[in-house]
Amino acid sequence: MNTFSRLRWPFKAILIALPVIAFSYFAINDGWFANGDDSQVDRALTSGRSTGMPAPSPDDPAAAQVKGREAKVSEGRMFAYQPEKPVDGKLKGVVEVGATGFNSFVVNMDKNRRWEVVSKDFGQSLAYEGLATTEDIRVGLKKYISMMFDKGVKSRDVHFIISSGAQKEPKTGVIAAELKKMGFVVNLVTAEQEGKLALKSALPESYYGSAFVTDIGSGNTKISWMNAANMMAEEAPGSKYYEKEKTDASVYEEVKAKAGKIPQRNREVCFIIGGTPYDLAKQHRNGEERYTVLNAPDTYAADKPKTKSGLNIYKAIQDATGCDTFVFDWDANFSIGFLLQLPY
């Protein structure tokens, strides 16, 4: 066989493949903005960030193969973004009554809403196990408050919020009543508000046009993104849905449908927070890094029902969006987002 004959078949293969490649590239659905509400963010929308073409449709078999390869490559990736430090800031504190206990955060925040965490404390409350008395609750709250005072937070800058998941617990009313007796204002937040507050905390402005936020909580999951100058938020089941006798399949489909509303252009990166993402990220965190890129959901083993359910939610979001970069933020949460939307 002469040289031309040997080369003829590779050239034919290339000529056949080129139209397929071109069609696959230009057939990608480059969505823009979904219908939004009228709620405004505190600052104007920045130009955003674009690092490449939109993610392929999760329903495309070829795209699924590509996503599988990318997921393997994603293991051990670094996320280089670093937020700006606050300048001449002041300390603010928040105590969150969550679905599984009390959490508290102290942040240093400046007038431009740049912030950094000074301290964070996570505690378990017996209130949800039916064993705590009102005195136990009062003592626990005083402990968190005194810790904030010790760090320099002024009394007027200490705030209390009760999450949407916690509001579904019978004991929450008792906790709120004790807080009011102690002279504090109790702020109740809805799941939609939590999604928007999580976005305020976790989503850098430079990613407004290319990323979304997911908060996988015990009581519910919040998915949020920017739509022009509006914040959009969707609520889905949380990682303890198994206690409500919901099946993995039904929750997967529900979460996938909610995540499918995210515009294509916002699917490059997902900033993810919450209990299950925390458990996954701590398995391979590099030192004290602020951001840890999660591996694909099917690479993790679930040894607890809550983790198994959380992975099911994570997989549904990945399958719906085609996003392969899920970045866990070790500092952000909706409670800090609450502080960011208050007057300075």
Legacy VTK file of the C-alpha trace (Angstrom):
# vtk DataFile Version 3.0
C-alpha trace
ASCII
DATASET POLYDATA
POINTS 344 float
0.000 0.000 0.000
1.475 3.366 -1.019
1.773 6.370 1.309
-1.345 8.068 -0.055
-3.456 4.948 0.552
-2.218 4.658 4.130
-3.132 8.275 4.844
-6.458 8.267 2.997
-8.535 6.566 5.739
-7.376 8.861 8.615
-8.216 11.881 6.462
-11.648 10.438 5.704
-12.294 9.897 9.411
-11.360 13.482 10.145
-13.629 14.792 7.372
-16.536 12.746 8.718
-15.932 13.863 12.297
-15.626 17.585 11.611
-19.349 18.220 10.895
-20.301 16.228 14.018
-17.922 18.251 16.172
-19.142 21.514 14.667
-22.786 20.589 15.175
-22.160 19.546 18.797
-20.420 22.851 19.516
-23.010 25.161 17.993
-26.049 23.124 19.085
-25.369 23.843 22.755
-28.234 25.776 24.249
-26.821 29.069 25.459
-29.669 30.197 27.752
-29.758 33.797 29.019
-32.017 34.926 31.852
-35.043 33.224 33.340
-38.112 35.165 34.372
-37.303 36.936 37.627
-38.986 38.710 40.483
-38.533 42.365 41.445
-36.286 41.958 44.476
-33.074 43.995 44.099
-29.567 43.164 45.258
-27.696 45.688 47.364
-25.240 46.530 44.617
-25.384 46.670 40.835
-24.741 43.534 38.822
-21.152 43.302 37.666
-20.172 42.153 34.219
-19.627 38.636 35.522
-17.090 36.058 34.467
-16.901 33.825 31.460
-14.198 31.223 31.042
-15.527 29.128 28.190
-18.530 27.841 26.334
-21.662 26.825 28.278
-21.939 23.336 29.713
-23.524 20.766 27.393
-27.031 19.510 27.973
-27.092 16.807 30.678
-29.424 14.799 28.433
-26.791 14.509 25.679
-25.150 11.024 25.903
-21.883 12.351 24.517
-21.944 15.157 27.060
-22.475 12.621 29.844
-19.301 10.823 28.771
-17.370 14.087 28.707
-18.751 15.000 32.129
-17.603 11.645 33.493
-14.064 12.254 32.275
-14.078 15.794 33.651
-15.302 14.543 37.028
-12.269 12.288 37.345
-9.964 15.158 36.410
-11.693 17.388 38.967
-10.371 15.356 41.909
-7.793 17.371 43.812
-8.383 20.587 41.858
-7.623 23.937 43.447
-9.863 26.997 43.347
-7.639 30.061 43.208
-10.178 32.835 43.901
-9.627 34.775 47.123
-12.115 37.388 48.453
-10.996 40.882 49.403
-10.262 41.540 53.071
-12.389 44.086 54.980
-10.850 47.525 55.623
-11.601 49.329 58.907
-14.449 46.935 59.623
-16.382 46.198 62.790
-17.480 42.999 64.469
-20.968 41.598 64.046
-22.404 38.392 65.453
-25.295 36.117 64.634
-26.744 33.077 66.405
-28.602 30.708 64.119
-31.223 28.326 65.454
-31.034 25.569 62.861
-32.823 22.298 62.339
-30.211 20.436 64.396
-28.974 22.983 66.936
-27.451 26.386 67.667
-24.631 27.813 65.543
-22.899 31.162 66.022
-20.684 33.289 63.814
-18.657 36.448 64.396
-17.501 38.359 61.317
-15.440 41.440 60.658
-17.331 43.490 58.050
-16.672 46.885 56.489
-18.915 49.472 54.833
-18.425 47.867 51.418
-19.694 44.524 52.780
-16.287 42.910 52.528
-16.090 40.384 55.348
-14.082 37.651 56.993
-14.946 35.138 59.695
-13.451 35.831 63.121
-14.983 32.783 64.813
-17.563 30.099 64.205
-19.059 27.683 66.700
-21.329 24.752 65.940
-23.332 23.176 68.744
-25.939 20.502 69.173
-29.152 21.383 70.989
-31.056 18.807 73.007
-34.185 20.789 72.262
-34.794 18.707 69.151
-34.429 15.442 71.006
-37.164 16.270 73.512
-34.763 16.304 76.465
-34.050 20.015 76.965
-35.813 22.336 79.363
-36.300 26.077 78.916
-33.450 26.574 81.361
-31.163 24.436 79.175
-32.049 26.597 76.193
-31.477 29.822 78.110
-28.094 28.647 79.372
-27.027 27.580 75.890
-27.972 30.903 74.361
-26.211 32.850 77.100
-23.088 30.826 76.386
-23.051 31.841 72.738
-23.819 35.470 73.564
-21.069 35.737 76.182
-18.562 34.258 73.733
-19.410 37.019 71.277
-19.056 39.712 73.911
-15.662 38.254 74.836
-14.563 38.652 71.217
-15.549 42.323 71.180
-19.006 42.222 69.585
-21.283 44.919 70.974
-24.734 43.916 72.204
-26.521 45.883 69.474
-24.573 43.932 66.846
-25.711 40.479 68.046
-28.607 39.036 66.032
-30.737 35.890 66.198
-32.336 34.057 63.319
-34.445 30.906 63.153
-34.007 28.949 59.941
-36.896 27.748 57.820
-36.031 24.140 58.658
-36.021 24.857 62.395
-39.409 26.556 62.179
-40.881 23.163 61.286
-39.680 21.719 64.605
-42.155 21.825 67.543
-39.511 23.091 69.981
-38.740 26.210 67.960
-41.607 28.143 69.558
-40.117 27.534 73.008
-36.692 28.718 71.857
-38.143 31.879 70.297
-40.097 32.633 73.466
-36.964 32.327 75.607
-35.059 34.648 73.301
-37.780 37.271 73.576
-37.766 36.997 77.373
-34.048 37.740 77.249
-34.783 40.936 75.313
-33.666 39.883 71.851
-35.455 40.251 68.518
-36.123 36.935 66.793
-35.818 36.962 63.006
-37.699 34.236 61.159
-36.487 33.499 57.636
-38.213 31.591 54.862
-36.528 29.048 52.595
-36.577 31.546 49.713
-34.935 34.169 51.908
-32.326 31.640 53.017
-31.451 30.938 49.403
-30.967 34.616 48.693
-28.999 35.184 51.903
-26.760 32.221 51.054
-26.139 33.821 47.679
-25.177 37.131 49.331
-22.612 35.312 51.425
-21.257 32.672 49.041
-21.401 34.146 45.532
-18.616 36.620 44.624
-19.800 39.493 42.436
-17.352 38.527 39.705
-19.289 35.249 39.362
-22.794 36.764 39.223
-23.125 36.038 35.505
-21.652 32.535 35.449
-22.357 30.661 38.696
-25.078 29.586 41.120
-25.293 28.662 44.813
-26.566 25.505 46.504
-27.191 25.137 50.238
-27.971 21.527 51.197
-29.462 21.729 54.673
-31.089 19.085 56.825
-34.590 20.529 56.490
-34.392 21.779 52.907
-32.110 22.558 49.993
-31.855 26.066 48.595
-30.726 26.760 45.031
-30.128 30.389 44.039
-28.647 32.436 41.223
-28.533 35.963 39.805
-31.014 36.960 37.111
-29.828 40.383 35.954
-30.168 42.482 39.135
-32.578 40.012 40.754
-31.877 37.079 43.034
-33.736 33.875 42.238
-34.198 31.042 44.743
-35.796 27.593 44.683
-36.520 25.277 47.620
-36.162 21.497 47.442
-36.075 18.671 50.028
-33.207 18.610 52.517
-30.846 15.773 53.381
-33.182 14.375 56.069
-36.001 13.739 53.615
-35.810 10.032 54.461
-37.416 10.824 57.827
-40.486 12.009 55.920
-40.711 8.734 53.996
-39.730 10.342 50.701
-37.971 8.049 48.243
-34.576 8.717 46.705
-36.100 8.589 43.221
-38.849 11.129 43.921
-36.458 13.565 45.610
-33.935 13.169 42.795
-36.560 14.136 40.225
-37.843 17.052 42.323
-34.371 18.488 42.904
-33.416 17.967 39.263
-36.503 19.876 38.129
-35.714 22.793 40.449
-32.049 22.931 39.405
-33.094 22.755 35.763
-34.459 26.289 36.071
-30.952 27.718 36.377
-30.036 29.545 33.138
-27.354 27.861 31.059
-24.938 30.746 31.423
-25.018 30.429 35.247
-23.897 26.800 35.265
-20.117 27.134 34.990
-19.487 26.960 38.742
-21.593 26.057 41.772
-20.672 27.499 45.166
-22.014 24.876 47.543
-22.527 24.962 51.307
-24.442 22.963 53.926
-23.994 19.877 56.081
-23.443 17.198 53.445
-21.029 19.314 51.354
-19.102 19.999 54.573
-18.804 16.264 55.279
-17.575 15.663 51.719
-15.110 18.569 51.614
-13.400 17.652 54.883
-12.355 14.321 53.333
-9.840 16.060 51.077
-9.392 19.649 52.249
-5.900 20.986 51.586
-4.721 22.630 54.809
-6.788 25.666 55.777
-7.916 26.600 52.268
-11.061 28.741 52.031
-12.397 26.814 49.033
-12.382 23.065 48.376
-13.462 21.660 45.002
-15.674 18.628 45.553
-15.265 15.427 43.595
-18.129 13.950 41.574
-20.970 12.642 43.808
-20.560 9.037 42.700
-16.950 8.979 43.964
-18.001 9.352 47.607
-19.104 6.555 49.915
-22.125 7.181 52.176
-21.916 5.612 55.619
-24.879 7.509 57.089
-28.469 7.961 55.859
-28.097 11.758 55.876
-24.948 11.619 53.748
-26.562 9.158 51.344
-29.543 11.472 50.915
-27.315 14.517 50.537
-25.338 12.769 47.794
-28.594 11.991 46.000
-29.438 15.717 46.056
-25.922 16.640 44.925
-26.112 14.191 42.007
-29.519 15.516 40.930
-28.133 19.065 40.779
-25.074 17.977 38.824
-27.154 15.930 36.380
-29.599 18.803 35.851
-26.974 21.485 35.239
-24.012 19.651 33.746
-21.813 21.650 36.115
-18.584 19.861 37.057
-17.095 22.484 39.394
-18.739 22.414 42.829
-16.776 24.629 45.203
-17.349 24.263 48.932
-16.899 27.522 50.876
-15.695 26.859 54.429
-16.863 30.251 55.708
-20.037 31.266 53.867
-23.575 30.536 55.096
-26.974 32.184 54.982
-26.574 33.480 58.555
-23.646 35.646 57.459
-25.739 36.673 54.449
-28.303 37.931 56.964
-25.667 40.198 58.517
-24.615 41.447 55.081
-28.088 42.754 54.258
-28.470 44.721 57.510
-27.660 48.460 57.728
-23.992 48.934 58.586
LINES 1 345
344 0 1 2 3 4 5 6 7 8 9 10 11 12 13 14 15 16 17 18 19 20 21 22 23 24 25 26 27 28 29 30 31 32 33 34 35 36 37 38 39 40 41 42 43 44 45 46 47 48 49 50 51 52 53 54 55 56 57 58 59 60 61 62 63 64 65 66 67 68 69 70 71 72 73 74 75 76 77 78 79 80 81 82 83 84 85 86 87 88 89 90 91 92 93 94 95 96 97 98 99 100 101 102 103 104 105 106 107 108 109 110 111 112 113 114 115 116 117 118 119 120 121 122 123 124 125 126 127 128 129 130 131 132 133 134 135 136 137 138 139 140 141 142 143 144 145 146 147 148 149 150 151 152 153 154 155 156 157 158 159 160 161 162 163 164 165 166 167 168 169 170 171 172 173 174 175 176 177 178 179 180 181 182 183 184 185 186 187 188 189 190 191 192 193 194 195 196 197 198 199 200 201 202 203 204 205 206 207 208 209 210 211 212 213 214 215 216 217 218 219 220 221 222 223 224 225 226 227 228 229 230 231 232 233 234 235 236 237 238 239 240 241 242 243 244 245 246 247 248 249 250 251 252 253 254 255 256 257 258 259 260 261 262 263 264 265 266 267 268 269 270 271 272 273 274 275 276 277 278 279 280 281 282 283 284 285 286 287 288 289 290 291 292 293 294 295 296 297 298 299 300 301 302 303 304 305 306 307 308 309 310 311 312 313 314 315 316 317 318 319 320 321 322 323 324 325 326 327 328 329 330 331 332 333 334 335 336 337 338 339 340 341 342 343
